[in-house]
Amino acid sequence: MNYGMSKTIDRPFDEVNAEVRTALTDQGFGIITEVDMQATLRTKIGVEIDPQIILGVCNPKYAYRSLQIEPSIGLLLPCNVVIRKTDAGTVVEMINPEMLVQITDNPEMKQIANEVTENLAAALASLK
């Protein structure tokens, strides 16, 4: 199983970043963490990389349902979404929530994982 879903978009990083945020909100996800990898690596170890942001996204309804089934699921939350600039364009990558079923080895997580996957896939598909 692939641990992520991705799409490369031939548009500037900043435009795609804004569009991703809207697409996630439209699917019921909130951004609860944000890591600017370019700035962090520059500050912490003095290296330069292309722009890359890691968004930690959460849909509270799914998070709550997941916690009821698998109390330690917080170790795997929030869902990560990566936006990064490459020579080929701006790459948007989203975690494949179906991995939660494999990692937790809890078949009760399957329905929630399927629903979250559908929502993240819809957000990804909406990107032009």
Buried (B, 14 or more C-beta within 10 A) or exposed (E): EEEEBEBBBEEEBEEBBEBBBEBBEEBBBEBEEEBEBBEEBEEEEEEEEEBBBBBBBBBEEBBEBBEEBBEEBEEBBBBBBBBBBEEEBBBBBBBBBBBBBEBBEBEEBEEBBEBBBEBBBEBBEBBE
